[in-house]
Amino acid sequence: MASQTASAVEFQGRVVDRDSRAVLAARVYIEKQGGQAGEPRWYFAKSTSSSGSAIAYREQWVPMPLSVEKHTTVSAHPFVAELPAGNYRVRVERGKEYIPAEFSVSIGSNKVSKDLPIVRFVNLAAQGWYSGETHVHRRPHELSNVQLAEDLNVTFPVTFWTINSNKAPHLAPSPLRRQGPSPHGDRKDLGADVISIDRTHVMFPRNTEYEVFNIDQQRHTLGAVFVLNHKSIFTEKMPPVAKIAEKAHAEGALLDLDKHSWPWSMMLVPVAKVDLFELSNNSLWRTEFGFRRSAVPTARQWNVESDAGGMTEYGWIQFGLQNYYTLLNCGFDLKPTAGTASGVHPVPLGFSRVYVHQPKGFTPQGWISGLKQGRSFVTTGPMLLATLDGLLPGATLRRSSDKVKEVSLTGEVIYHEKVDRVEVVGTGFSEVLPVQWRRTGTGAWKGTFQWTRAFDRTRFVAVCCYQFNKNRRVRFAHTAPWYVRVDDQPIRPFRWEVDYLVQRIETEITRNQQVLPPAAMSEYQQALRIYKEIRSRAIVE
């Protein structure tokens, strides 16, 4: 809590559902307006209940003065904050399905009590959709509070972590935290069994991050990859990666690419047989976009948006999506996911999340199964629900070239702001869709759309949408892909797409050849051979 003075006065609040009046867990921002120089701007709350909890969040391992995220996640109980006299803006958010609400609070000499009502604009669990994220640096003892405040059903907190090629993943706090030593101490291995917070909120506690910044004692960045929900403790060092990936898959674990922009990422996809691609990753925040430079180039044909300061937030999203489409076109059936690295970066848990469909209700293993099958969409805000020929994302539709038959896309997008653009994208095409809009009883916007098309060759199809605010900050959503297979033909990329991947690998071979051991270098050569084979069947425009 911010330092208190003798003049501090109690502000007591409760977050409640406007309609049911039920007390809710939520994320609360308390910001002083027009304070004096040197006076704290942000204040934090405590729970007033012996059975309640409140967790202050102020993590920012990489200093960025304009990217501020300071909040308290409170349990479904009243809370209290000690505030000096003055005017405050209190903002309340709860996951993605409630409309954020702001309240003005004036503190004088007397205690102030206030209910803070928020409005649910959609209930996706009632439609069989449950959310999660796969890049989590919050500790399990925090998650029992934070997951409920964010209504995030599933998390995979990192337990084992290494940043050195010559050191196995371990439990010690990361030295990357520039704010000083971790206040939590060592991480704890809680085993491989699912931990339930309640019936629909769980964590898979055994997860490992290999994040290689050093080869032996030499600073040399490769990147990161996650091993999610493994059974044994991984004592292997990385690189090389293939045998570790084989072991992970043998245990039923999933490999999450983390970021497409890491130097080694395009090697990992074919060699480690990565399962998950983060369409929204830990560089996208609720606060100001910060990481505007990429360690690797983009493809010219992607027309990634940038300005004098570097890549814009929308440009970063474009980069990730176009890289994903390129890999899909090359035949890599990567399923989408989302992650924040909350616990490291200035971002709430679940700001980026993936919703997975479970029509018979929530189960932990059913959620993972749906994630692996691609019955999902990723979002930083809008709710995007669509079917292709009545089938959810992840499905494959089969067509014959001698019987041309259209596929039919129908869907809806729901958000508390009106979405600016809905697109259907796929192998070799993108189209902006007309949307029929109406205002719902909650004040949210609901848009419906439809689209039909016949295909003469195998393609992937997906839907995405974007909402831009007045400062061109972006909130977006993206479905997992469907596949339309014509005569069981393989999907074929354009040659320039594969040229981009080949260039990425050739650059890394040159950069790494005097640093990495032969076993690791052979994996880059393997990736290069795979991409060149794909290029041999690519379409030349």
N, C-alpha and C positions, 0 to 999 in steps of 0.2 A: 504494500500500500504506500502511496505517496506520503512524504513526511507530514505529520499532523502538527497543528499549532493549537494554542489555547483557545483560539476563536473558531476552531472547527465545529461544525454542527452536523448532526445526523441527518442523512437523507436515506429514508427507507423506501424500498420499492418492491413491487411484485410484477413479474411478467405474466400476463393472463391471456388466454384465448378470448377474443372479443365476443364470440358467440356463446361458447360453453361456460366461460368464466373460470375454466380450469387453470390452475397455476402451472406454468410451463418452465422447463429448462430452456436457457437461451444464452446468446452472446450479447453482452452489454458494453457499450462505450459511454464513458462519462468524460466530457470535454469541457473545460472552462472556456468561457467566451470573454475576450477582452481582458485577459489577466495582465498583471504587471510583469515587467522584465525580470527574469529569474524565477518567476513563480511557476510551479508545475502546471502543465496544460492538461495532462491526462491523470485520471484518478481511477482507483480500483475498488472493488466491492468485496465484502465478506458475507457469508451466509449467516442468518440469525438463528437458524435451526441447528440443533445438535445432530440431527440426521442429514443435514444439508452439506453442500460443499460449494466452494467458489475458487476458481483457479485464474490467477492473473497471467496474462500473456504479453511478453515484451521481447521475444526472441528476434535477433537480427545479427546473425553471425558475420554477414558481409555488410559493413557500414554503408548505408545509403540514406542520407539525411532527408530526402524527399519521400522515401518509402516507409511510412510509419504505420505500424499495426499494434495498437495497445488496447486490450480489452480484457474483460472478465467473463468467463463462462460460469454461469450460475445454475445450480440445480433447481428443481421445481419447488422452491421455497422462497420466502421473503429474503431480501438481502439488504445490507446497509453499507453506506459509504460515508466517511468522515470528510466533510467538504468545508473549506473556508467560505465566508460570505461572498456572494457573487452570482452571476448568471451562468447556467450550464446547459449544454445540449446533451441529452441522453438519447442514444440510438440503440434500438433493439433489433437483432436479427436472429433467426432460427432456421438454419439450413437453407434449403432452396424453395420450400413450399409455402412459406409465409411471406407476406409483404413487409419489408423493413419499415419500421416506424420511428419517428423522431419526436422528442418531447422537450419542451423548454421547462427548466426548473430554476427557480430563484431561491437562493439560500440567504436568509437573514440571520436573526438571532434565535429563531425557534426551529425545532425539529420539523422536517417536512416528510410526509408519507404520501405515496402516489402509486396507484395501479397503472401499469404500462400495457395497454391492450394491443395485441397484434392479430392480424387477420390471415387465416389460411386461405390461399386461392386455389389450391389443388391438393388432392390426397392421392398420391401415386400408389401407396401401399394398398389402398382399396381396389386398385386396378392390377395389383400383382407385381409392382415395381419396387425394388429395394436397392438402396444406394451403398456405395463403398468407395474406398480409395486404397491404392497399393503402394504409396510412397509416404510413409508415416514415421516421424521421429519423435512422437510423443511417447511417454512411458506408460505402461499398462495402468499404473495407479492414477494417472491423469485421465486415461481414456474412459474410465467408468463415469466420469463427469462430462468430459468433452463430447463424446459420441452422442450422449443424450441431448446436450445443449445444441448440437448441430444436426440432430436426428440423422446420424450417419450409421447405417446398419452394420457395416463390415469394415474392419481395419486390419492391416498387416504391419504392426509396429516392428521396426528394425531392432533386432536383438544383438546380432553379431555384425561387426563392421571392421573393415580394414582399409587403409589408404596406401599401403605399401605392398609391393609385389613380393617381398621377402618375409611377410608376416601374415599368418593365418588370421581370419576374422576372429574378433575377440570382444570382450564385454567392457573394456575400459572406455571412458568417455573420449569422444573425438577431440584431437588437438586443434581442429579447425575453428572452434568457437572463439571468436575474437573478443567476446564480451567477458572472457575469463573462464575459469574452470566450471564445468557443469554443476548446477546446484543440486542435481539428482545423484551424483556419484556414478558408480558403475551400473551398467545395465544388468538386468537379471534374466537368466534363462528360466522361463516358467514351463518348459516342456513343449510338446508338440500338440497337445490336446486343445481343442477350442475352449476359449473362456467366454462364458455368457455373462453379459451385463443384465439383460432381461431377455424375454422370449425372442425379440427381433433385433437385438443389438449384441454383436459378438466381436471378438478379436481372435485372429489366428496368431499366436504369440511367437512362433519360431520362424524367423526370417533373417536373411543375411544380405548385407550389401558389400559387394566388392567395388570399391571406388579407388582406382589406382592413379595416384598422383606421383608416385615415386617408384623407380625401378632400382632395386637395391637401395643405395643411398643417393641416387641421382634424381633430381627433379625432372620428371618426364611424364606428362599427363596422357593416359589412355582413355579413361572415362569410368562410367559406373554401370553396374547391372545388378538386379535384385534376384535372389533365389527366394521364392515365396512359398511358405507352408511346407518346408522340408521336414523330414522325420528325424534324421540323425544330425549330429553336430558336424559341420564341415570344417575340417582341419587342413584342407588343401589350400595351396597358395595359387594365385592367379596373376599373370598368365603362365602357361597356356590355359585355354578355356574349355575345350571340347570335352575332356573327360569329366570335368566338374559338371558341365551341362548334362552329360549322359547320366551321371549319378543323380542329379536333381530330378530329371524326368523319370528315372527308375523309381524314385520315391513318390512320384505323383506331384512333385513341386512344379511351379510355373516360373519361367524366366521373364522378367520385365525389363525392357530395354532401357528404362529411365529416359534419357534424352537422345533423340536422333542426331543431335549436334555434337555429341562426344566424338573425339577422333576415331575411336575404334568401333563405333556403333555399326557401320555398314559391314564390318567383318563379322560381328557377333550374329547378325541376322542369319546368314547361311551356315555358319560354322557351329554356333551354339544352338541353332534351331530355336530362336527366341519365340516365345508364345505371345507376349503382350507388347503393344506399342502405346505409349502415353500420348494420346491426342491432345490432352491438356496436362502440362507438366509443371514442375516446381519453379519455372520462370514466370508463370502467370499468377498474379496476386490480386487481391481485392484493392490494395493500395497501389501507388504509382508503379508502373512498369519500370524495371531497373536494369536488367541485363540486355543491353542493346547491341552488343557485339557477339559474333559467332566465331568459334575457333575454326570452323570449316565453311567453305563457300556454299552458296545456293546455286541452283541452276538458272541460267539467264531466262529460260523459257517460262519460269514460274512467276516472273515479274513481282518479286517480293517487295512490299512497300517499305521504303526507308526515307529518312530525311537527313538533315545536316547532323543530327545526333547519332545516327545509325539506324538500325532496324526499329520500326515502330512496333507497338504491341500487336496490331493487326498483321504486320509483316512477319512477326514471330509465329503467329498462328498459321499464316499462309505457309511458311517454311515447313513447319511440322506436318501440316496436312498434305502438302504436295510431295514431301518425302515419303509419307505413308502411301499415297496413291501410287507413286513410282514402285514401291516394294510390292504392293498388291498386284500391279500390272506385271511384275516379274514372276508372279506365282507364289509369293510368300504369304500364307494365309494368317497374317497377324491379326489378333483380336484387339480391339481398342480397350484402353483403360485410362485412368486419370490418377494423378498424385500431386501433392502439394509440398512435401518436405516440411510440413508444419512441425515445429520443434527446432527448426534451423532458420527458416526464412520468415519474413514478416507477412504471414498469411494464415488465415484460420484453417483449422482442420476441415477437410471436405469442401473447401472453396471450389476446387476442381473435383468432380466425382463421376463415377460411372453407375448408372442404374441398370440393374439386371432383372429380367422378367422371370417370375416364379408364379405361374398361374394357380398352383395348389397351396400357396402360402409359403412363408419363409422357412427355410432350413439352411444351416451353414454350408453343408456340402452341396445342396441344390444351388446355392448362390454361386459357388465356385464352378459348378458344372455349367451354369448358364453363362458365366463369364467366358469360359473356354469355348463355348459354342457360339458366342457372339450375339446372344439374345439381349442386346444392350444398346444404350446410347450414353454418350459422355456430355457433360454440361458444366459450364460455369454460371449458369443462370436459367435460361429457358428450358421448358419441358418439351421435348420433341418426340412425338409418338407417331409411328408410321408403319404401314405394312405394304408389301409388294405381292400382288395377287393374293392378298389376305394372309400372308405369312410374315412373321416377325423378322427383324434383322438377324443375320446369321444363316438364313435359309438359302438353299440352292434351287433354282428353277431350271428345268430342262426344256430345251426347245430343239426343233429339227429344222434344218435349213430348207427342206422341201415342203414344210408346212409352217409358213411364217405366221406367228401369233404374237400379238402385242402383250407386253406386261403392263399391269396397271398399279400405279402407286397412289395411295391415299394416306392422308395424315393430318395431324393438327399440331400446332405449337401454342403453348400457354405460358404467359409470363406477365409479371406485374407492370412491365413496360411493353410498348408495342414494338415488336421485332421489325427491323428494317428490311431484312432480306432473307428469303428462303430459297435454297438452291438444291437441285438434284445434280449429283456429280457421278462420274463413272469413267471407265476406261475410254479416254479420248474425247470426253464431252463434259460440259457443265451448262446448266440452264437455270435462269432465275424463274421461279414459279409465281404465277398470280395467286394471291391469297385472299380469301374472304374473311374479313375481320368483324368481330362483334365484341362488345364490352360485357363482361360477366357481372353477376350480382355482387361480387367481391371487389369490383373495380379493376380486375385484371383484364388482359386482352387475350382472346382466343381466336386463332386463325386456322382455317381449314384449307387444304389444297389437294389437288389431284393431278395426275400426269400419266400419259400412256406413250409407249414406244415399242417398236419391233426391233429386234437385233439380228444382224446377219453373222455375228461372231461372238465369242465368249467375252463377257465383260463383267466387271463389278459395278454395283449401283449403290449409292448411299445418299442420304439427305443431310444438309447442314443449314444452320440459320445463324444470323448475326444481329445483334442490337448494339448500336453506337450511341453513346451519350454526347452531350454538346462539346465535350473535350476529346471526342473520338476514343474514349475508353470503350473496350469491347467486351460484351458477354456473348457467348456462342454455345451452340450445341451441335452434336454430330452423331448420327446413328452408326452402328456397326454396318459393314457392307453385306449386301446380298450378292449372290452370284447368279448370273444368267448364263448357263452353259449350252452352247449350240453344238449339236452332234458330238458332245464330249470332247470338243477341241480345247486345248489349253489356252489360258489367257495369254495374250501377247502384248508386250510393251512396245513403245516406239524406241527406235535405236538411240535417240538422243537421251532418253531416260536411262538406259543402261550405260551409255557413255559417262553419264554423271556418276553412277556408282563405281564404274571402273576407275574413273579419275580419283574418286575418294580413296579407293584401295591402293592405287599406285602411289599416291601422295604419302600414304601411311607406310608403305613398304620403304620408300626412300627415307622418310623421317625416322623410322624405327630400326633400320638395318644395322646400325652401329651400336644399338642400345639393347635390343631384345635378344634373348637366347634363341637358338635355332628352332626349338620346338614351337615357340611363339610365332616366329617368322613364318614357319611352314603353314600356319593357320591363315595368315594373310594371303599366301600363295594359293591356298585352297579356295579362299573366297574369290580371288581373282579368276581362277579357272571356272568357278561356278558362274560368275557374272559374264564371262566371255562366252560360255556355252549358251546362256540365255540370249546374249546379243546376237548369236548366230541365227536365231529364229525371230528376231525383232522386226517390226514393221519400219521400213525406211520411208520417211515422208518426202 
